[in-house]
Amino acid sequence: MRGRARAAKARDGIYLAYARQLLSESREELVRADNKSALLLASSGIIGGAILAAILAGDWSPQLLSPCVAWIWWSGAVAALGGIISFASSVYPVTKYRGQRPVNVVAYFGDVLTVPQADLQGRLRSTAQARDARVVDQIRIIAMIVDRKYRGIQTGLWCIAVGLTLCSASSIANWFL
Protein backbone atom coordinates (compact mmCIF):
# COMPACT_ATOMS: atom_id res chain seq x y z
CA MET A 1 0.00 0.00 0.00
CA ARG A 2 2.79 2.40 0.84
CA GLY A 3 4.20 2.04 -2.65
CA ARG A 4 0.86 2.99 -4.20
CA ALA A 5 0.50 5.94 -1.86
CA ARG A 6 3.99 7.17 -2.78
CA ALA A 7 3.25 6.71 -6.48
CA ALA A 8 -0.02 8.64 -6.12
CA LYS A 9 1.76 11.41 -4.21
CA ALA A 10 4.47 11.55 -6.90
CA ARG A 11 1.80 11.82 -9.62
CA ASP A 12 0.13 14.60 -7.65
CA GLY A 13 3.47 16.38 -7.37
CA ILE A 14 4.06 16.09 -11.11
CA TYR A 15 0.51 17.31 -11.78
CA LEU A 16 0.92 20.30 -9.46
CA ALA A 17 4.32 21.18 -10.94
CA TYR A 18 2.85 21.07 -14.44
CA ALA A 19 -0.16 23.12 -13.35
CA ARG A 20 2.14 25.76 -11.82
CA GLN A 21 4.22 25.87 -15.00
CA LEU A 22 1.06 26.27 -17.08
CA LEU A 23 -0.14 29.02 -14.75
CA SER A 24 3.18 30.83 -15.11
CA GLU A 25 3.05 30.56 -18.90
CA SER A 26 -0.57 31.74 -18.89
CA ARG A 27 0.37 34.80 -16.86
CA GLU A 28 3.17 35.57 -19.32
CA GLU A 29 0.70 35.26 -22.19
CA LEU A 30 -1.66 37.61 -20.34
CA VAL A 31 1.11 40.22 -20.16
CA ARG A 32 1.79 39.80 -23.90
CA ALA A 33 -1.91 40.16 -24.72
CA ASP A 34 -2.14 43.28 -22.56
CA ASN A 35 0.89 44.81 -24.25
CA LYS A 36 -0.48 44.06 -27.73
CA SER A 37 -3.86 45.52 -26.85
CA ALA A 38 -2.35 48.69 -25.37
CA LEU A 39 -0.02 49.18 -28.33
CA LEU A 40 -2.78 48.68 -30.89
CA LEU A 41 -5.14 50.98 -28.99
CA ALA A 42 -2.50 53.71 -28.78
CA SER A 43 -1.52 53.36 -32.46
CA SER A 44 -5.06 53.37 -33.78
CA GLY A 45 -5.95 56.22 -31.44
CA ILE A 46 -3.08 58.32 -32.77
CA ILE A 47 -4.05 57.67 -36.39
CA GLY A 48 -7.72 58.33 -35.66
CA GLY A 49 -6.78 61.48 -33.77
CA ALA A 50 -4.67 62.74 -36.67
CA ILE A 51 -7.56 62.23 -39.11
CA LEU A 52 -9.98 63.89 -36.71
CA ALA A 53 -7.56 66.81 -36.24
CA ALA A 54 -7.35 67.29 -40.03
CA ILE A 55 -11.14 67.28 -40.27
CA LEU A 56 -11.57 69.72 -37.37
CA ALA A 57 -8.83 72.03 -38.68
CA GLY A 58 -10.60 72.16 -42.04
CA ASP A 59 -7.63 70.73 -43.95
CA TRP A 60 -9.74 67.88 -45.24
CA SER A 61 -13.34 66.77 -44.94
CA PRO A 62 -15.30 63.71 -46.03
CA GLN A 63 -17.71 66.21 -47.56
CA LEU A 64 -15.07 66.81 -50.25
CA LEU A 65 -15.73 63.29 -51.48
CA SER A 66 -18.27 62.67 -54.20
CA PRO A 67 -21.62 61.69 -52.62
CA CYS A 68 -21.54 58.32 -54.37
CA VAL A 69 -18.31 57.35 -52.56
CA ALA A 70 -18.74 59.27 -49.32
CA TRP A 71 -20.83 56.45 -47.86
CA ILE A 72 -17.89 54.10 -48.44
CA TRP A 73 -15.63 56.42 -46.45
CA TRP A 74 -18.17 56.68 -43.63
CA SER A 75 -18.53 52.89 -43.57
CA GLY A 76 -14.77 52.61 -43.25
CA ALA A 77 -14.70 55.21 -40.49
CA VAL A 78 -17.36 53.29 -38.55
CA ALA A 79 -15.43 50.03 -39.02
CA ALA A 80 -12.21 51.67 -37.82
CA LEU A 81 -14.03 53.10 -34.81
CA GLY A 82 -15.28 49.58 -34.09
CA GLY A 83 -11.65 48.43 -34.14
CA ILE A 84 -10.62 51.11 -31.66
CA ILE A 85 -13.51 50.16 -29.38
CA SER A 86 -12.52 46.50 -29.67
CA PHE A 87 -8.92 47.29 -28.69
CA ALA A 88 -10.18 49.36 -25.77
CA SER A 89 -12.40 46.49 -24.61
CA SER A 90 -9.42 44.13 -24.60
CA VAL A 91 -7.47 46.55 -22.39
CA TYR A 92 -10.40 47.05 -20.01
CA PRO A 93 -10.06 45.01 -16.79
CA VAL A 94 -12.53 42.15 -16.37
CA THR A 95 -13.92 41.14 -12.99
CA LYS A 96 -17.33 39.79 -13.98
CA TYR A 97 -16.43 36.20 -13.11
CA ARG A 98 -16.72 36.89 -9.37
CA GLY A 99 -20.01 35.03 -9.07
CA GLN A 100 -18.80 32.07 -11.14
CA ARG A 101 -16.10 30.94 -8.71
CA PRO A 102 -15.92 27.98 -6.33
CA VAL A 103 -17.28 29.11 -2.96
CA ASN A 104 -14.38 28.00 -0.79
CA VAL A 105 -11.51 29.11 -3.04
CA VAL A 106 -9.97 32.51 -2.32
CA ALA A 107 -7.55 32.89 -5.20
CA TYR A 108 -7.57 36.59 -6.13
CA PHE A 109 -8.67 40.00 -4.88
CA GLY A 110 -12.24 39.62 -6.13
CA ASP A 111 -12.70 36.51 -4.00
CA VAL A 112 -11.58 38.42 -0.91
CA LEU A 113 -14.28 41.03 -1.56
CA THR A 114 -17.06 38.45 -1.77
CA VAL A 115 -16.17 36.62 1.46
CA PRO A 116 -17.69 37.94 4.70
CA GLN A 117 -15.06 39.22 7.14
CA ALA A 118 -15.87 36.49 9.67
CA ASP A 119 -15.28 33.70 7.08
CA LEU A 120 -12.19 35.12 5.39
CA GLN A 121 -9.55 33.56 7.63
CA GLY A 122 -11.10 30.09 7.38
CA ARG A 123 -11.45 30.27 3.62
CA LEU A 124 -7.87 31.47 3.25
CA ARG A 125 -6.73 28.48 5.30
CA SER A 126 -8.76 26.00 3.26
CA THR A 127 -7.45 27.51 -0.01
CA ALA A 128 -3.86 27.30 1.25
CA GLN A 129 -4.36 23.64 2.14
CA ALA A 130 -5.87 22.86 -1.27
CA ARG A 131 -3.03 24.37 -3.31
CA ASP A 132 -4.01 22.56 -6.46
CA ALA A 133 -7.56 23.96 -6.37
CA ARG A 134 -6.18 27.51 -6.35
CA VAL A 135 -3.75 26.80 -9.19
CA VAL A 136 -6.42 25.12 -11.31
CA ASP A 137 -8.84 27.97 -10.62
CA GLN A 138 -6.25 30.58 -11.63
CA ILE A 139 -5.36 28.70 -14.82
CA ARG A 140 -9.03 28.72 -15.84
CA ILE A 141 -9.56 32.39 -15.01
CA ILE A 142 -6.38 33.59 -16.70
CA ALA A 143 -7.09 31.47 -19.78
CA MET A 144 -10.54 33.07 -19.97
CA ILE A 145 -9.03 36.57 -19.72
CA VAL A 146 -6.33 35.87 -22.31
CA ASP A 147 -8.89 34.40 -24.71
CA ARG A 148 -11.13 37.45 -24.32
CA LYS A 149 -8.22 39.81 -24.95
CA TYR A 150 -7.07 37.95 -28.07
CA ARG A 151 -10.61 37.86 -29.44
CA GLY A 152 -10.76 41.63 -28.95
CA ILE A 153 -7.42 42.05 -30.71
CA GLN A 154 -8.51 39.86 -33.63
CA THR A 155 -11.81 41.68 -33.99
CA GLY A 156 -10.07 45.04 -33.77
CA LEU A 157 -7.50 44.12 -36.41
CA TRP A 158 -10.21 42.98 -38.81
CA CYS A 159 -12.25 46.13 -38.20
CA ILE A 160 -9.21 48.35 -38.75
CA ALA A 161 -8.30 46.44 -41.93
CA VAL A 162 -11.84 46.80 -43.29
CA GLY A 163 -11.89 50.47 -42.29
CA LEU A 164 -8.57 51.25 -43.98
CA THR A 165 -9.61 49.36 -47.09
CA LEU A 166 -12.93 51.19 -47.37
CA CYS A 167 -11.48 54.64 -46.64
CA SER A 168 -8.65 54.09 -49.13
CA ALA A 169 -11.05 52.74 -51.75
CA SER A 170 -13.32 55.76 -51.35
CA SER A 171 -10.41 58.16 -51.78
CA ILE A 172 -9.13 56.33 -54.87
CA ALA A 173 -12.62 56.08 -56.36
CA ASN A 174 -13.12 59.80 -55.75
CA TRP A 175 -10.11 60.61 -58.00
CA PHE A 176 -11.82 58.88 -60.93
CA LEU A 177 -15.16 60.62 -60.47
Secondary structure, DSSP 8 states (H G I E B T S, - for coil): -HHHHHHHHHHHHHHHHHHHHHHHHHHHHHHHHHHHHHHHHHHHHHHHHHHHHHHHHTS--GGGS-HHHHHHHHHHHHHHHHHHHHHHHHHS---GGGGGS-TT---SHHHHHHS-HHHHHHHHHHHHH-HHHHHHHHHHHHHHHHHHHHHHHHHHHHHHHHHHHHHHHHHHHHHH-
